[in-house]
Amino acid sequence: MIIERAGKSLTGLLLLACILLGGGTTPGLARDHALECCIFLAGVVFLDRPTLRYGRGVRCTLLLAGGAMLVSFLPVPASLRHALLPEGIIAPGPGGFALLTTDADRTMQSVLYFFALLVLFLLFGSMRRKQLAALTPFFWAGVAGNGVVAAIQITGGRGGGTGLLNGAGFFSNQNHFAALLYMGIPLLVASIRTDPGAVVPGGALLFVFLGEILTGSRAGIALAIALAGLSIPLVPDDRPTEFRRPGRGPRLALAVVIASIAVLAASGSISQRDIDSVTGRYDFARNTIAGIARSFPLGYGYGAFPLAYPMFQSPSEVVDRFVNHAHDDYLEAVFEGGLPALVVIVAYFLILGRAALRARTTKIRVVLLSIGAVLLQSVVDYPLRTFAVGAVFAWLNAQVFCNDADASEPAISEPRCAPDPPRRG
C-alpha cells in the first residue's frame, strides 16, 4: 500500500516536473534528457508488475506506435533506400546497407522522447480514474509556476531578465504555452458549474483568459473561446436549486463569445506578419506533401525533418527561412515515419472516436474537449513536440481510456443465482 501511494505521488510530481521543465522544442535539451531518465527510472520501479487499465484497442495502438518508431533503425539495401530519397541525402553503410532513417542521432532523440511519454502513459494507466483526477492539483501547480514566470517576464520586459521568451513562462514558444492554458478551461468550467461556491475556479478561469491574451497567440485565444463556449452547455448545472437561474447557461455562453470577440477586435488588426504566417504554413504543407510523395511508404526517419525538408524548397525559400517543423504534426509524422506513422494516426483516431461515442460522464466529455483542442492546433502547429504539452496530453488520454475494472479480475459479471422454483400445494 505504501509503495502504491508513493507511486501515485511520484507520478504527480513527474507531471509537474514535465510542465515546469519541458517547455523547450529544441531536440537534445539537457532538461528533456533529465525528465526522460526520471520517467524511465519510475517505470522500472513501479511497472515491474503493472496492472494496466487500458483496453485491447489501446494496447494494440501502443504496440503499433512503438513498432513504428523502431522501424526507423531497420537496415535495408542501400539501392532501395536511394530509390526513395533525393540524391545525396544518405550514404550507404557497411555491406551496401543503410538505415531507414536519414539522421540516426535525431531519430534516437525522438525515440527517447516518445518512449518516455509512453512509460508515463503506462504509469497513468496503473491508476483509477479518481486517482487520475486527483492529479489535477499537480497540473494547476505547473500552470501557476509558468504563469508566475510569465508575469515576471512581462513586467520586467525582454523576459524579465530570465533569459526566456517574453510572456511564455518556461516555454520557448507562446503558442505552446497557450496550449497548456486552454487545456484547463473545460476542467474549470466543470468546477464552476457543479460547485455553488466556486470562487477559486472562477478566478482561475479569468487568469487563464488573461494569460491567453497576454501570450498573443491567436490560435490559443480562438481555441480558448471555443472551449469555454462548448463547455458551458455541455456541463449540466448540478448546483442546488437556490443557486440556479433558468437560462443562465446559454446567456453565460453568449456573454463569453461576445466578450471574446471584443478582445480579439481590441488585440489589433491583422498585420503583414499574420499574413506571412498563413502563407508560410501553406508553403510548408505543400513542400511536406511533396516530400511524402517522394519517400512513401518509408519516410525519412523521426526527427529528420530539418535535414530532408530543404530538398523540397525552392532556392529562394532556402535562403529566406530555416524550417525546423512542418507546423502540422500529422504531415510531419507521415513525412518522417511513412506508412507506419499514418497507420498509427488512423488507429488513434479510431479508438478516440470510439471512446468519445461511449462517453457517458461529464468529466470524460470535458477531457475530450481539451484533447480535441490540442489535436486541432496540431493541424497548424506542433504543440505535442514539447514535453509539457505531451505529458498533459498523456494524462488527459489516460482519463479517457482508463478502465476502472482491475486487469487481474475477469471482465465478466458474476452469475446470478437462479430463482427457486415455485412450490406446489
RANORKA-V349517 format. One record per residue. N is the residue number from 1. RES is the residue in three letters. D_CENTER is the distance of its C-alpha to the mean C-alpha in whole Angstrom. Layout:
n: <N & N>
res: <RES & RES>
d_center: <D_CENTER & D_CENTER>
This chain:
n: <1 & 2 & 3 & 4 & 5 & 6 & 7 & 8 & 9 & 10 & 11 & 12 & 13 & 14 & 15 & 16 & 17 & 18 & 19 & 20 & 21 & 22 & 23 & 24 & 25 & 26 & 27 & 28 & 29 & 30 & 31 & 32 & 33 & 34 & 35 & 36 & 37 & 38 & 39 & 40 & 41 & 42 & 43 & 44 & 45 & 46 & 47 & 48 & 49 & 50 & 51 & 52 & 53 & 54 & 55 & 56 & 57 & 58 & 59 & 60 & 61 & 62 & 63 & 64 & 65 & 66 & 67 & 68 & 69 & 70 & 71 & 72 & 73 & 74 & 75 & 76 & 77 & 78 & 79 & 80 & 81 & 82 & 83 & 84 & 85 & 86 & 87 & 88 & 89 & 90 & 91 & 92 & 93 & 94 & 95 & 96 & 97 & 98 & 99 & 100 & 101 & 102 & 103 & 104 & 105 & 106 & 107 & 108 & 109 & 110 & 111 & 112 & 113 & 114 & 115 & 116 & 117 & 118 & 119 & 120 & 121 & 122 & 123 & 124 & 125 & 126 & 127 & 128 & 129 & 130 & 131 & 132 & 133 & 134 & 135 & 136 & 137 & 138 & 139 & 140 & 141 & 142 & 143 & 144 & 145 & 146 & 147 & 148 & 149 & 150 & 151 & 152 & 153 & 154 & 155 & 156 & 157 & 158 & 159 & 160 & 161 & 162 & 163 & 164 & 165 & 166 & 167 & 168 & 169 & 170 & 171 & 172 & 173 & 174 & 175 & 176 & 177 & 178 & 179 & 180 & 181 & 182 & 183 & 184 & 185 & 186 & 187 & 188 & 189 & 190 & 191 & 192 & 193 & 194 & 195 & 196 & 197 & 198 & 199 & 200 & 201 & 202 & 203 & 204 & 205 & 206 & 207 & 208 & 209 & 210 & 211 & 212 & 213 & 214 & 215 & 216 & 217 & 218 & 219 & 220 & 221 & 222 & 223 & 224 & 225 & 226 & 227 & 228 & 229 & 230 & 231 & 232 & 233 & 234 & 235 & 236 & 237 & 238 & 239 & 240 & 241 & 242 & 243 & 244 & 245 & 246 & 247 & 248 & 249 & 250 & 251 & 252 & 253 & 254 & 255 & 256 & 257 & 258 & 259 & 260 & 261 & 262 & 263 & 264 & 265 & 266 & 267 & 268 & 269 & 270 & 271 & 272 & 273 & 274 & 275 & 276 & 277 & 278 & 279 & 280 & 281 & 282 & 283 & 284 & 285 & 286 & 287 & 288 & 289 & 290 & 291 & 292 & 293 & 294 & 295 & 296 & 297 & 298 & 299 & 300 & 301 & 302 & 303 & 304 & 305 & 306 & 307 & 308 & 309 & 310 & 311 & 312 & 313 & 314 & 315 & 316 & 317 & 318 & 319 & 320 & 321 & 322 & 323 & 324 & 325 & 326 & 327 & 328 & 329 & 330 & 331 & 332 & 333 & 334 & 335 & 336 & 337 & 338 & 339 & 340 & 341 & 342 & 343 & 344 & 345 & 346 & 347 & 348 & 349 & 350 & 351 & 352 & 353 & 354 & 355 & 356 & 357 & 358 & 359 & 360 & 361 & 362 & 363 & 364 & 365 & 366 & 367 & 368 & 369 & 370 & 371 & 372 & 373 & 374 & 375 & 376 & 377 & 378 & 379 & 380 & 381 & 382 & 383 & 384 & 385 & 386 & 387 & 388 & 389 & 390 & 391 & 392 & 393 & 394 & 395 & 396 & 397 & 398 & 399 & 400 & 401 & 402 & 403 & 404 & 405 & 406 & 407 & 408 & 409 & 410 & 411 & 412 & 413 & 414 & 415 & 416 & 417 & 418 & 419 & 420 & 421 & 422 & 423 & 424 & 425>
res: <MET & ILE & ILE & GLU & ARG & ALA & GLY & LYS & SER & LEU & THR & GLY & LEU & LEU & LEU & LEU & ALA & CYS & ILE & LEU & LEU & GLY & GLY & GLY & THR & THR & PRO & GLY & LEU & ALA & ARG & ASP & HIS & ALA & LEU & GLU & CYS & CYS & ILE & PHE & LEU & ALA & GLY & VAL & VAL & PHE & LEU & ASP & ARG & PRO & THR & LEU & ARG & TYR & GLY & ARG & GLY & VAL & ARG & CYS & THR & LEU & LEU & LEU & ALA & GLY & GLY & ALA & MET & LEU & VAL & SER & PHE & LEU & PRO & VAL & PRO & ALA & SER & LEU & ARG & HIS & ALA & LEU & LEU & PRO & GLU & GLY & ILE & ILE & ALA & PRO & GLY & PRO & GLY & GLY & PHE & ALA & LEU & LEU & THR & THR & ASP & ALA & ASP & ARG & THR & MET & GLN & SER & VAL & LEU & TYR & PHE & PHE & ALA & LEU & LEU & VAL & LEU & PHE & LEU & LEU & PHE & GLY & SER & MET & ARG & ARG & LYS & GLN & LEU & ALA & ALA & LEU & THR & PRO & PHE & PHE & TRP & ALA & GLY & VAL & ALA & GLY & ASN & GLY & VAL & VAL & ALA & ALA & ILE & GLN & ILE & THR & GLY & GLY & ARG & GLY & GLY & GLY & THR & GLY & LEU & LEU & ASN & GLY & ALA & GLY & PHE & PHE & SER & ASN & GLN & ASN & HIS & PHE & ALA & ALA & LEU & LEU & TYR & MET & GLY & ILE & PRO & LEU & LEU & VAL & ALA & SER & ILE & ARG & THR & ASP & PRO & GLY & ALA & VAL & VAL & PRO & GLY & GLY & ALA & LEU & LEU & PHE & VAL & PHE & LEU & GLY & GLU & ILE & LEU & THR & GLY & SER & ARG & ALA & GLY & ILE & ALA & LEU & ALA & ILE & ALA & LEU & ALA & GLY & LEU & SER & ILE & PRO & LEU & VAL & PRO & ASP & ASP & ARG & PRO & THR & GLU & PHE & ARG & ARG & PRO & GLY & ARG & GLY & PRO & ARG & LEU & ALA & LEU & ALA & VAL & VAL & ILE & ALA & SER & ILE & ALA & VAL & LEU & ALA & ALA & SER & GLY & SER & ILE & SER & GLN & ARG & ASP & ILE & ASP & SER & VAL & THR & GLY & ARG & TYR & ASP & PHE & ALA & ARG & ASN & THR & ILE & ALA & GLY & ILE & ALA & ARG & SER & PHE & PRO & LEU & GLY & TYR & GLY & TYR & GLY & ALA & PHE & PRO & LEU & ALA & TYR & PRO & MET & PHE & GLN & SER & PRO & SER & GLU & VAL & VAL & ASP & ARG & PHE & VAL & ASN & HIS & ALA & HIS & ASP & ASP & TYR & LEU & GLU & ALA & VAL & PHE & GLU & GLY & GLY & LEU & PRO & ALA & LEU & VAL & VAL & ILE & VAL & ALA & TYR & PHE & LEU & ILE & LEU & GLY & ARG & ALA & ALA & LEU & ARG & ALA & ARG & THR & THR & LYS & ILE & ARG & VAL & VAL & LEU & LEU & SER & ILE & GLY & ALA & VAL & LEU & LEU & GLN & SER & VAL & VAL & ASP & TYR & PRO & LEU & ARG & THR & PHE & ALA & VAL & GLY & ALA & VAL & PHE & ALA & TRP & LEU & ASN & ALA & GLN & VAL & PHE & CYS & ASN & ASP & ALA & ASP & ALA & SER & GLU & PRO & ALA & ILE & SER & GLU & PRO & ARG & CYS & ALA & PRO & ASP & PRO & PRO & ARG & ARG & GLY>
d_center: <31 & 31 & 29 & 26 & 26 & 26 & 23 & 21 & 22 & 21 & 17 & 17 & 18 & 16 & 13 & 15 & 16 & 12 & 12 & 15 & 16 & 12 & 12 & 14 & 13 & 17 & 17 & 19 & 19 & 21 & 19 & 16 & 19 & 20 & 16 & 17 & 20 & 20 & 17 & 19 & 22 & 21 & 20 & 24 & 25 & 24 & 23 & 26 & 27 & 24 & 24 & 21 & 20 & 18 & 20 & 22 & 19 & 16 & 18 & 20 & 16 & 15 & 19 & 18 & 15 & 17 & 20 & 19 & 18 & 21 & 23 & 23 & 25 & 28 & 31 & 33 & 36 & 36 & 38 & 35 & 32 & 34 & 35 & 31 & 31 & 32 & 35 & 35 & 31 & 32 & 35 & 36 & 36 & 39 & 41 & 39 & 36 & 33 & 29 & 27 & 25 & 26 & 25 & 25 & 24 & 20 & 20 & 20 & 18 & 15 & 16 & 16 & 13 & 12 & 14 & 14 & 10 & 12 & 15 & 13 & 12 & 15 & 16 & 15 & 16 & 20 & 19 & 21 & 19 & 21 & 20 & 16 & 17 & 19 & 17 & 16 & 18 & 17 & 14 & 16 & 18 & 15 & 15 & 19 & 19 & 17 & 19 & 23 & 22 & 21 & 24 & 26 & 25 & 26 & 29 & 30 & 30 & 28 & 26 & 28 & 29 & 26 & 26 & 22 & 21 & 23 & 21 & 18 & 18 & 17 & 15 & 16 & 15 & 15 & 13 & 10 & 12 & 12 & 9 & 9 & 12 & 12 & 9 & 13 & 15 & 15 & 16 & 19 & 20 & 21 & 22 & 25 & 26 & 26 & 28 & 31 & 31 & 28 & 28 & 26 & 23 & 25 & 25 & 22 & 21 & 23 & 22 & 18 & 20 & 22 & 19 & 18 & 21 & 22 & 19 & 20 & 17 & 19 & 15 & 14 & 18 & 18 & 14 & 16 & 19 & 18 & 16 & 19 & 21 & 20 & 19 & 23 & 25 & 22 & 23 & 26 & 29 & 30 & 32 & 35 & 38 & 39 & 36 & 35 & 36 & 37 & 34 & 32 & 29 & 30 & 31 & 29 & 26 & 29 & 29 & 25 & 25 & 29 & 28 & 25 & 27 & 29 & 26 & 25 & 29 & 30 & 27 & 29 & 30 & 28 & 29 & 30 & 27 & 25 & 27 & 26 & 22 & 23 & 25 & 24 & 20 & 23 & 25 & 21 & 21 & 24 & 25 & 22 & 23 & 26 & 25 & 23 & 27 & 29 & 27 & 26 & 25 & 25 & 23 & 23 & 21 & 17 & 17 & 21 & 20 & 22 & 25 & 25 & 24 & 27 & 29 & 28 & 29 & 32 & 34 & 34 & 30 & 30 & 32 & 30 & 27 & 25 & 22 & 19 & 16 & 17 & 15 & 13 & 11 & 13 & 16 & 15 & 14 & 17 & 19 & 19 & 19 & 21 & 22 & 20 & 16 & 17 & 19 & 15 & 13 & 16 & 16 & 13 & 14 & 17 & 16 & 13 & 16 & 19 & 17 & 17 & 21 & 21 & 20 & 23 & 22 & 21 & 18 & 16 & 17 & 15 & 12 & 12 & 12 & 9 & 7 & 10 & 9 & 6 & 7 & 11 & 10 & 9 & 12 & 14 & 12 & 9 & 7 & 5 & 8 & 8 & 9 & 8 & 5 & 4 & 7 & 6 & 4 & 7 & 9 & 8 & 9 & 12 & 13 & 13 & 15 & 17 & 21 & 23 & 26 & 27 & 26 & 30 & 31 & 32 & 30 & 33 & 35 & 38 & 42 & 44 & 47 & 50 & 52 & 55 & 58 & 60 & 63 & 67 & 70>
